Amino acid sequence: MSRLEFPLREHLRDPSEESALRRIWERIDGRLPDARRRRRRVTFGGLAFAAAAAVMLVAFLGPRPDSGPLRFVDGQALAAVDAPSVGARLALSDGSTIELGGGARFAPLESSGTTFLGVLQRGSASFDVRPGGPRRWQVECGLATIEVVGTRFSCERAPGRLRVSVQRGAIIVRGERVADRARRLVAGESLDIVEAVASASVALEPASGGLGSPEEANEALEPSAPSEPNLGAAAGAAHASWRELARRGRPVEAFATLGAPGVRREARRLGVADLLALADVARLSGHPAEAVAPLERILSDFAHDPQAPLAAFALGRLELDALARPHAAAAALERALELGVPRSLHEDVRARLVEAHERAGDGDAARAAAEAYLREFPSGRHRAEMEAVLASH
């Protein structure tokens, strides 16, 4: 914050303007009767004082810029949240709120003074974004991306289906399954987006007419687990236990329930939503190597799922930052680009790809990746770093 020097009155008016005004009023004063001249001086003095007071109020009481990444209202850094059965309300530092339905999962992906990107990985959520805020919000909901500045809207997600409703303001819904790939929704409007399903025996809409609970929808559309020996009822109980602990935000206990062999076993059985949760349990409990298998399973068996590009990006960051395996990180980041990572993440993915090649000692690949970054983002945030890479190879 800039510092105001004293006396304040010397910095609140332009001296050249004041001298010119004084000369004008002196000429006017020469033509006025004495009584009117005195009244004019009193009025002018009062206005000058009021103007100075207004400038001081703006300087000291005006709103401070909302810079830096978003946080929870208590100052803690944002993290993925698994809502319990009763739901959860997330209050953010800029005055925005996110209300999660029971069993919903929301994860932040990117946050800065100008951008916030998050993903609703399952379930339903209502977003009340502060109007006029400095950040452009994007919420990934699987079948569509929601772009918003300040409004209130809801997303209700189930496998193969998404419903978006606007209660206040307006949003832009983008996606391959949206007519013309983009649709503007205003207050009172809603949009249902349905993914084509190969099997006609799978009902996209329950008999009740709603989307149903996230748990019911996941069980309905997840691939059936292959039979494995020696699992039995005990394995099913352990499966339910770790999921519940993960939803309560207790990844250490969830991992202890499974152990490394259990994580590897579950990674061969689950659908996309649970695989992402399993990877988070391993990563957040301090076992990053065990988080690789669930993410790789998404890329091998569910590559066409809308969340596969995000899984590839997460794998790339995990390999680069936590496991120090830059060759594997580069492969995962290239896969994220190949699968169509959201446009809002392109710059970060390309920058991390350059870093991965550099750390792997592959100068030619680093140079090619830096050139690709500059072609796509000639004025990007990492331009100086990219130019330094080109200069060194």
N, C-alpha and C positions, 0 to 999 in steps of 0.2 A: 504494500500500500504506500502511495506517495505521502510524504510528510509536508504538512502545511507550516510555513514559517510565520513568525510573528514580527511586527504587528500584522494581523490579518488584513487590515484595510489596504495595506500597500500592495496586496496580491489579488484583490477582488475587483479592481478597476484598472483599465488601461490608462496610464498617465496622459498619453497623447490625446485620447478621446476626452478626458476630463478637462484639459486645458482648452480644447476647442469649444466644448460646451460652456465653459466659464466665459469665454469671449462673446459667445452668442448671447448669453443671458445678461452680460453687462450692457450690450447694446440695447437689449429689450428693456432693461431696468431704466436706462436713460430716458425712455419714452413713457414710463408709467408714473402715476401719482405715488407719493410716499407710502400710503396705506396699502395699496395693491402690491407694491414692491416688497413690503415686509411679509405679506401673506404668501407671496410667491416663494420667498426664501424658506419660510417654514415648511411649505409643501414640498419643495425640492429636497430639503434636508430629510424630511420624513420618508420620501420615496427612496433616497439613497440608502438610508438605514434599513428600510424594508428589503431592498435588493441585496444588501450585504448579508442580512440575516437569512434570506432565502438560499444564497450560495453556500453559507455555512451549514444550513440544514441538509442540503443535498450532499455536501462533502462528508458530513458525519453520520447522517441518518439514512442516506440512500441505500438501496439494496446492494449488497456485495455480490460480485460475480460468482456463479455456481460453477466452479472449475474443478477439474480432476475427476477421477472415477466415482461412480455412485457407490454408496455404502448403505448398510442398514442404518436405521435411524439412531441406533445406539453407538454408531461409529465403527462397528465391525465390518470387515471386508465381506463382500457378497460371496456366497457359496451356494452350491446346489441344495435344494430343499425338497425333501419327500414329505408331503403332507400326511398327517395321521388320518384316521377314518372320519374325524370331525372337521377336517380341513385346517387351513392355516392362513393367517393374514401377515403379509410381509410389508412393513413400513420402511420406505426408502428415504435417504437423506435429502432428496429434493422435494419431498412432499408427496411423491407418487406412492401408490399402494398396489399390491398384487394380492388377490384373494384366491387361494388354491382350494379346489374341491377335494373331498376325501380321496386319498390315494393318488392325487396328482403329483407330478414331479416337474419342477422348473429349475433350469440351470442357466447361470449367466455365462456368456461366451466372451464378450468384449465390452469394456466400459472405459470411457474417457470423458473429457469435458464437453465433447460435441456428439458422441455416439454411445448408444447402449444397444447391445445385441444379446438376446437370450433365446432359449429354446424351451417350449413346452413339450416335454418328452412323452407325457401321457396325462390323461385325465382332462379336467376342465379348470379354467382360471378366468378371473375378471381383472382387467388392467385399468387402473385409474391414473392416467398419465397427467402430470401437472401441465395445464395449458400455458403456452408461452415460454416453456423451459428451453434451455440452450441445446438440449440433446435431441438428435433424431433417433427415435426408437425403431428397432426392428425385432419382431418376435417370430421365430421359426416355429411353425406348427405342423411340420411334416408335409402335408399336401399343399401348403401355401405359406407365403411370407407376408406378415402384416407390417406395414409402414405407417408411422404415426408420429405427430409432434405433441399434441395435447388433446386427449379425449378419454372416453370410457368405453371399453369394448370387452367382449367375452369370447373365448375360444373353448369349444368342447370337442375333445379329440378322442377318437376310438380307432382301432385298426381299420384302414380302408375308408374312413369317413372323417370329415371335419365340418363343424358348424361355427360360423363367425357371426356375431351380432354386435351392433353398435348402439349404445345408449346415449352417447353425447359426442358431438363433434363429427369428425369424418376420418376415414382410414382408406388406405390403398391395399387391396388384397392382390398379391401376385403369385402366379404358379402355372405350371404346365397344364393343369386341369381346370384352370379358370378361363372362361370365355375371353378370347383376345389376349390371354395371359395376364390381364390386369383388370380390376374392377374397383370402382370407387363406391364405398358404402357410407351413408350418412345416418344420423340418428333415426332409430326406428326400423332400419333395414337389416336384413340378415342374409347369409349366403351359405348353402350346403354344398360341399365339395365331396365327391365320391370317387374313389379309386376303382378302376375296372378290376374285377376279380375273375380269374379263369374258371374257377369252379362255381357252377350255378347253384350248387347245394348250400353255399354259404349265404346266409341271410344278412344283408347289410343293415337292415332296420328291424329292431325287435318288435314284437307284437304291440308293446306299449306305445310305440310311435316315437320314443326318444332314442338317444344313443346308448342307453344302458350304462351300467357302472363300468369304470375302466377295468376292474378285475374280470367281470363277465366277458367284456369284449376281448381282452387279452387271451382268456382261456378259449374263446370261440375261434379265434383266427390264428393262434400260434400253432406251428407244426407240432404234431404229436411226438412225444419223446420216444426215441428208440428203446427197445427193451434191453436192459443190461442186467447181468447176474449180480446177486448179492446186494441189491439196493433195498428192495422191500419197503415196508411201511416206515422204517426208521429214517431212510433217506428222504421220504416225503415229508416227515415231520421236521427234519433238519432244514429242508428247502423252505418250508413255511416260516421257520424260525428266523433264518437269516434275512428273508425278505422283510419281515416285520421289524427286525432290528435296524435294517437299512432305512426303512421309512421313518423310523424314529430318530434318525441322525446319529446312530451308534455304530459306525463302520468297524471299529476295533472289535466289538463284541460279535458283530456279524461275521467277520473273518474268522474269529476264534471258533465260532460254531461250525464252520465249514472246514477250516484248515486248507492248506495249499492243494492237497489231493481233491478235496471237495469242490474247490473253485474250478479246477480243471475238469472234474466230472460234470458240474453244472454247466460249464461253458459249452459242452457238447449237446446239451438238452434244450436250452432255452430259446425264446424268441427275442426280438431286437430290444424291446423295452427292458426286459430282465437282464439281458447281456450288458446293456449300458449301466444298469444298477450294479451288476456284479463287478464290472470294471472299476466303478467308483469305490465299492467296498474295498477292493484290493489296493487301489491307489491311496485312498484316504486313510487306510489303516497302516500305511508304511510298507506295503508289499507291491511296489510298482511292476516288478517282473511278472507277477501273477495277473496283472491287469491286461497284459498283452493278449492272452488267449481269447478272452471274450470279445475284444475289439477285432482281432483277426477273424474270428468266426463270423462276425457281421459282414466283413468284407468278402469272405469266401462264399457264404451261404445266403446272404441277404443284400447283395450288391445293388439291387434295384430298389431297396427301401430308401425313402427320402432321408433317413438319418445316416445312411452309409457314408456320405461325404464328411459329415461331422465326426463320425467314428474314425475315419482315416486321418483327419486333422488332429483329433485327440491322440491317436496312436503316434503320429509324427512328433508331437510335442513331448509325449511320454518318452519315446526313444531318445530324443535329443536332450531333454532337460534332466530326466530322472535316471535314465539308464546309460547315457553317454555312448549311444550306438548310432553315430551319425549316418552310416551307410543305410541302416534300416530306417532311420528317420527320413532320409531323402526319398526312399522308396514309398513310404507311407504318404508323404506330402505330395509327391507326384501323383499318387493314386487319388488323393483328395481333389486335385485339379481335374483329373480324368473323369471322376464321377460327378463333377459339377458342384463343387463347394459353393455355398451362397455367395453372391457377388460382394456382399459386405465383408467377407473374409478373404477375398482374393489377394488383397495387398499383403495381409499378414502371412498367408500361406506362401506367397512368392518370396517374401523377405526371409522367412524361416528356411525355405528351400536353399537359398543362397548360403545361409549360415551353416546348414547341414553339409553342403558340398565343401565349404571352406574347412570345416572341422574334420571332414573326412580326408582332406588333403588332395581333393580332386579339383585342381585349378581350372581346367577347361570347362568342367560342368558348372563350377561356380561362376565363371565368366558368362557362360550361356544363360544361366539363370538370372544373373544381374541384368543382362541385356533384355531378357524377357520382361523383367520387372519394370525397367525404364520405358520400354515400349508401351506397356499397359498403364503405367503410372509415372509419366514424365515429370510431374511435380509432386510425387508422393512423399510421405513422411520419412522414408528411408533413402531418399535420393542420394544424399551425401555418402552414405555407407556403400551404396551400389557403385557410385563413381570411384570410391576408394578401391573397391574390389577390382574394377576394370583397370585402374591404374597399376595395380600390383600384379596383374597377370598379362 
